[in-house]
């Protein structure tokens, strides 16, 4: 199995004049951006990255250490084993908690969850529409949350390999509470 070559994860983000981050997917034809980041405290805050938003869903899993996540006007503390799913169009920023941390990050467009117009209209709005919660905080001590965090880790691993798009889609569809 081939491994994809992915750009350095600490490049300066592309933020448009409205504060929306332009996500540069790993493959322009498959709307997923995934990274396994290590030793992030030395890079925090990421150069040029400020409070921003995007139309994508962002999933973070803190594998080691701890971090804080600014979401709109609140700060969410995350310890090792915790994570967060940020719904589209939410102002957010990953912050350093002053300690080194490793994390998995998956950003994907919600259209990857939709297999038909009825799915898009009926099932996605309650979870990712304008009236949906701004995030889902995932805690290591919760069994359902742990299963979601494992899927984030698996997706990140698969995204680094070539020709695994169907497996990634399958994992996204098996996150509890989604379609």
ROVOMI-336112 format. One record per atom (N, C-alpha, C): residue in three letters; residue number from 0; x, y, z. Coordinates in steps of 0.2 Angstrom, whole numbers, plus 5000, padded with zeros to 4 digits. Example, Ala and Ser with C-alpha at 12.3 -4.5 7.8 and 13.67 -1.06 7.14 Angstrom:
2
> Ala	0	5066	4972	5039
> Ala	0	5062	4978	5039
> Ala	0	5066	4984	5039
> Ser	1	5064	4989	5035
> Ser	1	5068	4995	5036
> Ser	1	5064	5000	5039
END
This chain:
179
> Unk	0	5004	4994	5000
> Unk	0	5000	5000	5000
> Unk	0	5004	5006	5000
> Unk	1	5003	5011	4996
> Unk	1	5007	5017	4995
> Unk	1	5005	5022	5001
> Unk	2	5010	5026	5003
> Unk	2	5008	5032	5008
> Unk	2	5008	5038	5004
> Unk	3	5003	5042	5005
> Unk	3	5003	5049	5002
> Unk	3	5009	5053	5005
> Unk	4	5011	5058	5001
> Unk	4	5015	5063	5003
> Unk	4	5011	5069	5005
> Unk	5	5011	5072	5011
> Unk	5	5007	5077	5013
> Unk	5	5011	5083	5015
> Unk	6	5009	5089	5013
> Unk	6	5013	5095	5015
> Unk	6	5014	5095	5022
> Unk	7	5019	5099	5024
> Unk	7	5021	5100	5031
> Unk	7	5015	5103	5035
> Unk	8	5013	5100	5041
> Unk	8	5007	5102	5044
> Unk	8	5007	5109	5047
> Unk	9	5013	5113	5047
> Unk	9	5013	5119	5051
> Unk	9	5013	5125	5046
> Unk	10	5011	5124	5040
> Unk	10	5011	5129	5035
> Unk	10	5006	5135	5037
> Unk	11	5007	5141	5035
> Unk	11	5003	5146	5036
> Unk	11	4996	5145	5033
> Unk	12	4991	5146	5037
> Unk	12	4984	5144	5035
> Unk	12	4982	5150	5030
> Unk	13	4977	5148	5026
> Unk	13	4974	5152	5021
> Unk	13	4968	5155	5023
> Unk	14	4968	5161	5026
> Unk	14	4962	5164	5029
> Unk	14	4959	5169	5024
> Unk	15	4953	5169	5022
> Unk	15	4950	5174	5017
> Unk	15	4948	5180	5021
> Unk	16	4946	5185	5017
> Unk	16	4945	5192	5020
> Unk	16	4939	5192	5025
> Unk	17	4935	5186	5025
> Unk	17	4929	5186	5030
> Unk	17	4931	5182	5036
> Unk	18	4937	5179	5036
> Unk	18	4939	5175	5042
> Unk	18	4938	5168	5041
> Unk	19	4936	5166	5035
> Unk	19	4935	5159	5034
> Unk	19	4942	5156	5031
> Unk	20	4943	5150	5035
> Unk	20	4949	5146	5033
> Unk	20	4948	5142	5026
> Unk	21	4952	5143	5021
> Unk	21	4951	5139	5015
> Unk	21	4955	5133	5016
> Unk	22	4951	5127	5017
> Unk	22	4954	5121	5018
> Unk	22	4957	5118	5012
> Unk	23	4963	5116	5012
> Unk	23	4967	5113	5006
> Unk	23	4967	5106	5008
> Unk	24	4962	5102	5005
> Unk	24	4961	5095	5006
> Unk	24	4967	5091	5004
> Unk	25	4968	5085	5006
> Unk	25	4974	5081	5004
> Unk	25	4974	5079	4997
> Unk	26	4968	5078	4995
> Unk	26	4966	5077	4988
> Unk	26	4960	5081	4986
> Unk	27	4961	5086	4981
> Unk	27	4956	5090	4979
> Unk	27	4949	5087	4977
> Unk	28	4949	5081	4975
> Unk	28	4943	5077	4973
> Unk	28	4940	5073	4979
> Unk	29	4943	5073	4985
> Unk	29	4941	5070	4991
> Unk	29	4942	5075	4997
> Unk	30	4936	5078	4999
> Unk	30	4936	5083	5004
> Unk	30	4938	5081	5011
> Unk	31	4944	5079	5012
> Unk	31	4947	5077	5019
> Unk	31	4954	5080	5019
> Unk	32	4955	5083	5025
> Unk	32	4961	5085	5027
> Unk	32	4963	5082	5034
> Unk	33	4968	5078	5034
> Unk	33	4969	5074	5040
> Unk	33	4977	5074	5042
> Unk	34	4978	5075	5049
> Unk	34	4985	5076	5051
> Unk	34	4986	5072	5058
> Unk	35	4992	5069	5059
> Unk	35	4994	5067	5065
> Unk	35	4999	5072	5067
> Unk	36	4998	5076	5072
> Unk	36	5003	5081	5074
> Unk	36	5006	5079	5081
> Unk	37	5012	5081	5081
> Unk	37	5016	5079	5087
> Unk	37	5020	5086	5090
> Unk	38	5021	5086	5096
> Unk	38	5025	5091	5100
> Unk	38	5022	5098	5098
> Unk	39	5016	5099	5099
> Unk	39	5013	5105	5096
> Unk	39	5014	5111	5100
> Unk	40	5016	5111	5106
> Unk	40	5017	5117	5111
> Unk	40	5022	5122	5108
> Unk	41	5027	5119	5104
> Unk	41	5032	5124	5101
> Unk	41	5029	5128	5095
> Unk	42	5024	5125	5092
> Unk	42	5021	5129	5087
> Unk	42	5015	5133	5088
> Unk	43	5013	5133	5094
> Unk	43	5006	5136	5096
> Unk	43	5008	5143	5098
> Unk	44	5004	5148	5096
> Unk	44	4998	5147	5091
> Unk	44	5001	5146	5084
> Unk	45	4998	5143	5080
> Unk	45	5001	5142	5073
> Unk	45	5002	5149	5070
> Unk	46	5007	5150	5066
> Unk	46	5008	5156	5063
> Unk	46	5003	5158	5059
> Unk	47	5000	5164	5060
> Unk	47	4995	5167	5055
> Unk	47	4988	5164	5057
> Unk	48	4987	5160	5061
> Unk	48	4981	5157	5063
> Unk	48	4977	5161	5068
> Unk	49	4972	5163	5067
> Unk	49	4968	5167	5072
> Unk	49	4961	5164	5072
> Unk	50	4957	5166	5077
> Unk	50	4950	5164	5077
> Unk	50	4947	5164	5070
> Unk	51	4944	5158	5068
> Unk	51	4942	5157	5061
> Unk	51	4936	5152	5061
> Unk	52	4934	5151	5055
> Unk	52	4928	5147	5054
> Unk	52	4929	5144	5047
> Unk	53	4925	5139	5045
> Unk	53	4925	5136	5039
> Unk	53	4919	5132	5038
> Unk	54	4917	5130	5032
> Unk	54	4910	5126	5031
> Unk	54	4911	5119	5032
> Unk	55	4917	5117	5035
> Unk	55	4919	5110	5036
> Unk	55	4917	5108	5043
> Unk	56	4917	5101	5044
> Unk	56	4917	5098	5051
> Unk	56	4924	5097	5053
> Unk	57	4926	5099	5059
> Unk	57	4933	5098	5062
> Unk	57	4933	5093	5068
> Unk	58	4937	5088	5068
> Unk	58	4937	5083	5073
> Unk	58	4944	5083	5076
> Unk	59	4945	5084	5082
> Unk	59	4951	5084	5086
> Unk	59	4951	5078	5091
> Unk	60	4957	5075	5091
> Unk	60	4958	5070	5097
> Unk	60	4965	5071	5100
> Unk	61	4965	5072	5106
> Unk	61	4971	5074	5110
> Unk	61	4974	5067	5112
> Unk	62	4979	5065	5109
> Unk	62	4982	5058	5110
> Unk	62	4987	5059	5116
> Unk	63	4990	5064	5117
> Unk	63	4995	5065	5123
> Unk	63	4994	5072	5125
> Unk	64	4995	5073	5132
> Unk	64	4995	5080	5134
> Unk	64	4988	5083	5135
> Unk	65	4988	5090	5135
> Unk	65	4981	5093	5135
> Unk	65	4981	5099	5131
> Unk	66	4975	5102	5129
> Unk	66	4975	5108	5125
> Unk	66	4968	5111	5127
> Unk	67	4968	5117	5125
> Unk	67	4961	5121	5125
> Unk	67	4959	5122	5118
> Unk	68	4952	5123	5118
> Unk	68	4949	5125	5112
> Unk	68	4945	5131	5113
> Unk	69	4946	5136	5109
> Unk	69	4941	5142	5109
> Unk	69	4936	5140	5104
> Unk	70	4930	5141	5106
> Unk	70	4924	5140	5102
> Unk	70	4919	5145	5103
> Unk	71	4919	5150	5098
> Unk	71	4915	5156	5099
> Unk	71	4917	5159	5105
> Unk	72	4913	5160	5110
> Unk	72	4916	5164	5116
> Unk	72	4918	5160	5122
> Unk	73	4918	5153	5121
> Unk	73	4920	5149	5127
> Unk	73	4926	5145	5126
> Unk	74	4929	5143	5131
> Unk	74	4935	5140	5131
> Unk	74	4934	5133	5134
> Unk	75	4936	5128	5130
> Unk	75	4934	5121	5132
> Unk	75	4941	5117	5133
> Unk	76	4942	5115	5139
> Unk	76	4948	5112	5141
> Unk	76	4948	5104	5139
> Unk	77	4953	5102	5136
> Unk	77	4953	5095	5134
> Unk	77	4960	5091	5137
> Unk	78	4959	5086	5140
> Unk	78	4964	5082	5143
> Unk	78	4966	5076	5138
> Unk	79	4971	5073	5140
> Unk	79	4973	5067	5136
> Unk	79	4968	5062	5135
> Unk	80	4966	5060	5129
> Unk	80	4961	5055	5128
> Unk	80	4954	5059	5126
> Unk	81	4954	5065	5127
> Unk	81	4948	5069	5125
> Unk	81	4948	5071	5118
> Unk	82	4942	5074	5116
> Unk	82	4942	5077	5109
> Unk	82	4936	5081	5108
> Unk	83	4935	5084	5102
> Unk	83	4930	5088	5100
> Unk	83	4928	5087	5093
> Unk	84	4921	5088	5092
> Unk	84	4919	5089	5085
> Unk	84	4916	5096	5084
> Unk	85	4918	5100	5080
> Unk	85	4916	5106	5079
> Unk	85	4912	5107	5073
> Unk	86	4906	5109	5073
> Unk	86	4901	5109	5068
> Unk	86	4903	5115	5063
> Unk	87	4900	5115	5057
> Unk	87	4902	5120	5052
> Unk	87	4900	5127	5054
> Unk	88	4905	5132	5052
> Unk	88	4904	5139	5053
> Unk	88	4904	5141	5060
> Unk	89	4908	5138	5064
> Unk	89	4909	5140	5071
> Unk	89	4916	5143	5071
> Unk	90	4916	5149	5075
> Unk	90	4922	5152	5076
> Unk	90	4926	5148	5081
> Unk	91	4932	5146	5079
> Unk	91	4936	5142	5084
> Unk	91	4944	5143	5083
> Unk	92	4947	5140	5088
> Unk	92	4955	5141	5088
> Unk	92	4957	5136	5093
> Unk	93	4962	5132	5091
> Unk	93	4965	5127	5095
> Unk	93	4971	5131	5099
> Unk	94	4971	5131	5106
> Unk	94	4975	5134	5110
> Unk	94	4980	5130	5113
> Unk	95	4986	5132	5115
> Unk	95	4991	5128	5119
> Unk	95	4989	5128	5126
> Unk	96	4989	5123	5130
> Unk	96	4988	5123	5137
> Unk	96	4995	5124	5141
> Unk	97	5000	5126	5137
> Unk	97	5006	5127	5140
> Unk	97	5010	5120	5141
> Unk	98	5008	5115	5139
> Unk	98	5011	5108	5139
> Unk	98	5011	5105	5132
> Unk	99	5016	5101	5130
> Unk	99	5016	5098	5124
> Unk	99	5010	5093	5123
> Unk	100	5008	5093	5117
> Unk	100	5003	5088	5116
> Unk	100	5003	5086	5109
> Unk	101	5000	5080	5108
> Unk	101	5000	5076	5101
> Unk	101	4992	5076	5100
> Unk	102	4991	5077	5094
> Unk	102	4984	5076	5092
> Unk	102	4983	5074	5085
> Unk	103	4977	5071	5084
> Unk	103	4974	5069	5077
> Unk	103	4969	5075	5075
> Unk	104	4969	5077	5069
> Unk	104	4965	5082	5067
> Unk	104	4962	5079	5060
> Unk	105	4955	5079	5060
> Unk	105	4952	5078	5053
> Unk	105	4947	5083	5052
> Unk	106	4948	5086	5046
> Unk	106	4943	5091	5044
> Unk	106	4940	5088	5037
> Unk	107	4933	5088	5037
> Unk	107	4930	5086	5031
> Unk	107	4924	5090	5029
> Unk	108	4922	5090	5023
> Unk	108	4916	5093	5021
> Unk	108	4910	5089	5022
> Unk	109	4904	5092	5025
> Unk	109	4898	5088	5027
> Unk	109	4895	5084	5021
> Unk	110	4897	5086	5015
> Unk	110	4894	5083	5009
> Unk	110	4896	5075	5009
> Unk	111	4902	5074	5012
> Unk	111	4904	5067	5012
> Unk	111	4899	5062	5016
> Unk	112	4895	5065	5020
> Unk	112	4890	5061	5024
> Unk	112	4884	5060	5020
> Unk	113	4883	5063	5014
> Unk	113	4877	5063	5011
> Unk	113	4877	5059	5005
> Unk	114	4873	5054	5004
> Unk	114	4873	5049	4999
> Unk	114	4867	5051	4994
> Unk	115	4862	5055	4996
> Unk	115	4857	5057	4992
> Unk	115	4854	5064	4995
> Unk	116	4849	5067	4990
> Unk	116	4846	5073	4993
> Unk	116	4842	5072	4999
> Unk	117	4839	5067	5000
> Unk	117	4834	5066	5006
> Unk	117	4839	5065	5012
> Unk	118	4844	5062	5012
> Unk	118	4849	5062	5017
> Unk	118	4851	5069	5019
> Unk	119	4853	5073	5014
> Unk	119	4855	5080	5015
> Unk	119	4850	5084	5019
> Unk	120	4844	5083	5016
> Unk	120	4838	5087	5019
> Unk	120	4835	5085	5026
> Unk	121	4835	5078	5027
> Unk	121	4832	5076	5032
> Unk	121	4836	5074	5038
> Unk	122	4842	5072	5037
> Unk	122	4846	5069	5043
> Unk	122	4852	5074	5045
> Unk	123	4855	5077	5040
> Unk	123	4861	5081	5042
> Unk	123	4859	5088	5045
> Unk	124	4854	5092	5044
> Unk	124	4852	5098	5047
> Unk	124	4852	5097	5055
> Unk	125	4849	5092	5058
> Unk	125	4849	5092	5065
> Unk	125	4856	5091	5068
> Unk	126	4860	5088	5065
> Unk	126	4867	5087	5068
> Unk	126	4872	5093	5065
> Unk	127	4871	5095	5059
> Unk	127	4876	5100	5057
> Unk	127	4873	5106	5054
> Unk	128	4867	5107	5054
> Unk	128	4863	5113	5052
> Unk	128	4864	5119	5056
> Unk	129	4861	5125	5054
> Unk	129	4861	5131	5058
> Unk	129	4858	5130	5065
> Unk	130	4854	5126	5066
> Unk	130	4851	5125	5073
> Unk	130	4855	5120	5077
> Unk	131	4860	5117	5074
> Unk	131	4863	5111	5078
> Unk	131	4868	5114	5083
> Unk	132	4870	5110	5088
> Unk	132	4875	5112	5093
> Unk	132	4881	5115	5090
> Unk	133	4885	5119	5093
> Unk	133	4891	5122	5090
> Unk	133	4897	5116	5090
> Unk	134	4896	5112	5095
> Unk	134	4901	5106	5095
> Unk	134	4899	5100	5099
> Unk	135	4902	5095	5099
> Unk	135	4901	5089	5103
> Unk	135	4908	5088	5106
> Unk	136	4908	5089	5113
> Unk	136	4914	5087	5117
> Unk	136	4914	5080	5118
> Unk	137	4920	5077	5117
> Unk	137	4921	5070	5118
> Unk	137	4926	5069	5124
> Unk	138	4923	5065	5129
> Unk	138	4927	5064	5135
> Unk	138	4930	5056	5135
> Unk	139	4936	5055	5137
> Unk	139	4939	5049	5137
> Unk	139	4935	5044	5142
> Unk	140	4932	5046	5147
> Unk	140	4929	5042	5152
> Unk	140	4922	5039	5149
> Unk	141	4919	5042	5144
> Unk	141	4913	5040	5141
> Unk	141	4914	5035	5135
> Unk	142	4911	5029	5136
> Unk	142	4912	5024	5131
> Unk	142	4910	5025	5124
> Unk	143	4905	5029	5123
> Unk	143	4903	5031	5116
> Unk	143	4908	5036	5113
> Unk	144	4910	5041	5117
> Unk	144	4915	5045	5115
> Unk	144	4921	5042	5113
> Unk	145	4923	5037	5117
> Unk	145	4930	5034	5116
> Unk	145	4929	5030	5109
> Unk	146	4923	5027	5107
> Unk	146	4923	5024	5101
> Unk	146	4923	5029	5095
> Unk	147	4921	5035	5096
> Unk	147	4921	5040	5091
> Unk	147	4928	5043	5091
> Unk	148	4932	5043	5096
> Unk	148	4939	5045	5096
> Unk	148	4943	5040	5092
> Unk	149	4942	5034	5093
> Unk	149	4945	5029	5090
> Unk	149	4944	5029	5082
> Unk	150	4938	5031	5080
> Unk	150	4937	5032	5073
> Unk	150	4941	5038	5070
> Unk	151	4941	5043	5074
> Unk	151	4945	5049	5072
> Unk	151	4952	5047	5071
> Unk	152	4955	5043	5076
> Unk	152	4962	5040	5075
> Unk	152	4963	5036	5069
> Unk	153	4958	5031	5068
> Unk	153	4958	5027	5062
> Unk	153	4957	5031	5055
> Unk	154	4953	5036	5055
> Unk	154	4952	5040	5049
> Unk	154	4959	5044	5048
> Unk	155	4962	5046	5053
> Unk	155	4969	5050	5052
> Unk	155	4974	5045	5049
> Unk	156	4974	5039	5052
> Unk	156	4979	5034	5049
> Unk	156	4977	5032	5042
> Unk	157	4971	5031	5040
> Unk	157	4969	5029	5034
> Unk	157	4970	5035	5029
> Unk	158	4969	5041	5031
> Unk	158	4970	5047	5026
> Unk	158	4978	5047	5024
> Unk	159	4982	5045	5028
> Unk	159	4989	5045	5026
> Unk	159	4991	5039	5021
> Unk	160	4986	5035	5019
> Unk	160	4988	5030	5015
> Unk	160	4984	5031	5008
> Unk	161	4986	5028	5003
> Unk	161	4983	5029	4996
> Unk	161	4977	5024	4995
> Unk	162	4972	5027	4992
> Unk	162	4966	5022	4990
> Unk	162	4962	5020	4996
> Unk	163	4961	5024	5001
> Unk	163	4957	5021	5007
> Unk	163	4951	5026	5008
> Unk	164	4949	5029	5002
> Unk	164	4943	5034	5003
> Unk	164	4937	5030	5005
> Unk	165	4935	5024	5002
> Unk	165	4929	5021	5004
> Unk	165	4929	5019	5012
> Unk	166	4935	5017	5014
> Unk	166	4936	5015	5021
> Unk	166	4935	5021	5026
> Unk	167	4937	5027	5024
> Unk	167	4936	5033	5027
> Unk	167	4929	5035	5027
> Unk	168	4925	5035	5022
> Unk	168	4918	5036	5021
> Unk	168	4914	5031	5026
> Unk	169	4916	5025	5026
> Unk	169	4913	5020	5030
> Unk	169	4914	5022	5038
> Unk	170	4920	5024	5040
> Unk	170	4921	5026	5047
> Unk	170	4917	5032	5048
> Unk	171	4916	5037	5044
> Unk	171	4913	5043	5045
> Unk	171	4905	5042	5046
> Unk	172	4903	5037	5042
> Unk	172	4896	5035	5043
> Unk	172	4894	5031	5049
> Unk	173	4899	5028	5053
> Unk	173	4898	5024	5059
> Unk	173	4900	5028	5065
> Unk	174	4900	5035	5064
> Unk	174	4900	5039	5071
> Unk	174	4893	5039	5073
> Unk	175	4892	5037	5080
> Unk	175	4886	5037	5083
> Unk	175	4882	5044	5082
> Unk	176	4876	5045	5081
> Unk	176	4872	5051	5081
> Unk	176	4872	5054	5074
> Unk	177	4876	5051	5069
> Unk	177	4876	5054	5062
> Unk	177	4871	5050	5058
> Unk	178	4871	5051	5052
> Unk	178	4867	5047	5047
> Unk	178	4870	5040	5046
END
